[in-house]
Amino acid sequence: MRAADRQLFDDLVKEHYPELDYMWKDYTETQEKQGKEERAFVDEISKNVEVLLEKAKIKFQREYKPMSDVCFSGYVATYVHGVLESNRWYASLLIEPNSSADLFLVKIDGTEVFRTSNEAEANKIRDELEKIVNILVVKSDLNEGVRCIRELRKTTLKKWNKLTETLRDLRRKSRLKLRKKLGIFPRPCKYLKP
């Protein structure tokens, strides 16, 4: 924002409509809370995926690297998050043989999450990943987390709409109200020409 625009906005908020300052702070605080909650929820899903992978004795790493016999847990968590967000099961796990490299690739939605040279191991990992996804998708606390985040998004959107509607209404006005300080008549706005 340019310095002149910032001065005009500050004058609008301080001298004419101090409720805008409250509305802006309320919106930004809600937006920050929503972002924090969403990041915490994604971290919780990742942690749950990793705990279940450890229980199943499957080696994993969060970042994708094409390594044999290591599961890409980051995408499994992303997939679970997507299923929870959309509230429907939209893909399946499959094994794709790669004859040129003599590998079997376990994929979710076309994304490789595990590779091995042993077909039996690939089948075992696919079955375990299906179990893990099923456990996490029907887990009640994760579904409750999604519901809470949706409510926060609605609240943030309502506050944003209220703020923009108020600013839109102010833009249409030809005169702005003047704020009275200490019951004394207000001074004229310094930005208006006499």
N, C-alpha and C positions, 0 to 999 in steps of 0.2 A: 504494500500500500504506500502510495506517495505521501510525503510529509504533509502536503496541503490537504489531501483527502483524510489523512489520519486526524488532523486538527479539526476538520469539519465533523468527522464522526465523533470525536471526543466531545465537541461542543453539543452535538445532538444528544449524546447520552447524558452528559453532566448537567447541562442547562435546560434541556427541554424534556427528555424522556429517560429519566434514570432507571425506569423499569426495564429498559433494553439491556442495561448492564447486568441486571439479575438474570434476565432470560438467557443472555449469552453465556454467563458463567454456569448456569444450570445445565444448559445444553452441552457445553464442553466437558463438564464433570461427568455427565451421563455417558457421553461418548467415550471418555477415557475409561470409565468403569466397564463399559461394554467391551472395549478392546482388551482390557485386562482379563475379564471373565472368559472371553473367547480364547485367548492365548493359554490360560490356565486349563481350559477344557481340552484343547488340543494336546497339551502336555500330559494331562491325565489319561487320555486315550493312548498316547505313545507309551506311557509307563505301563498301562494295563497290557498292551500288546507285548511289550518286552518281558513282563512277568510271566505271561502265558507261554511265550517262546522259551523262556528259561525252564519252565516246568516241563515242557515237551522235549527239553534237551536239544533245542535247535540253535545253532550258532547264528548270530545276527549282527547287523550294524545298521545304524540309522541312514547313513549316506550311501547312495548307490555306487558300487564298484563291481564290475563283472568278475566276481570271484566264485569259484566252485564251492558248493556245500556251505554257503553263507547266505542267510535270508536278509533281504532288504526290508527292515522293519518300518522304515519311514513311509513307504508306500502302503504297507498293510494298514498303518494307522490312518493315512489319508483316505484310504478306501472305506474303513469303518466310519470315519467322520462323515464321508459323503453319504453313506447308507443312513446314518442317524439323521443327518440334515434333511435328506429328501424323504425320509420315513418310508422307504420302500427298497426292496432288494432288486438291484438292477443289473447284476452281472454274475458270472460264475468263474470259478477257478478252473484252469485247464492246464494240461501238460502238452507242450509242443516240442516234438523231437527236432533237433538240429543235426541233420546227418553230416553236414560238412565239418562240424567241430566235434562230432560224436558226443553230443550233450543232450540232455532233456531239460527244457526250460519250463518252470512253473510260472504261469502268468495270471494276473488279475486284470481284467479289462484290457488285455493286450500289453500290459506292462510287466516286464520280467521282475519277479521277486526272489527267485531261487533258481540255481542251475547246478546240475550234477551229471556225472557220467553214468550213474546207476539208475535205471528205470524204476526199480523197486523203491529206492530212496525218494525219487521224485513223486511217486504215488503216495508214499507215507507223508511227505511234507505237504502235498496238496490236501490230504485228508486232515492233517493237523491244523493247517491254516483255515480250512472250512470250519472246524470245531471252534477255533479261536474267534473267528468272525461271528459265528453263531452266538457264542457266549457273550461277546461284547455288545452285539446288536440288541439282544434281548435283556441285557443287564439293566435293571430298573434305575440305578443311580445315573447312568449315562443318559438314558432317555429323559430323566428329570433335568439333567444339565442342559440338554438341548432345549427343553421347554423354557427353562429360565433364560437362556440366551435369546430365544425368540421374543420373550416378553421384554427383555432389555432393548432389543432392536426396535420393537414397536414403540417403547417409551422414548427412545432417542429420536426416532422419526417424528413422533408427535411434537416433541420439543422443537425440532428443526422446522417443522411446518408452521408451528405457532410463531416462531421468530421471523421466518421469512414472510409470513402473512402480515405480521405487524409492520415490518419494514416496507412491504408493498403498499400497505395502507398509508404509511407516512409519506411515501413517495408521491402519492396522489394528492396530498394536502397542499393547499396554496399558502397556508399559515400554520406555523408551529406554536404549540402552547409554550408559555414561558413559566419557568419554575420559580415559585416564590421562596425566598430564603428568609427564615425567621419572621414570617408574617409581614415582611416589608414588600412593597411593590417591586416587581422584578425590574432589573435593568434591561435595557434593550439589547438585543443580540448584536454582538460586535461584528458579525459576518454579514449583516443586512445593511444595505445602503440606506442612508437617511432620506 
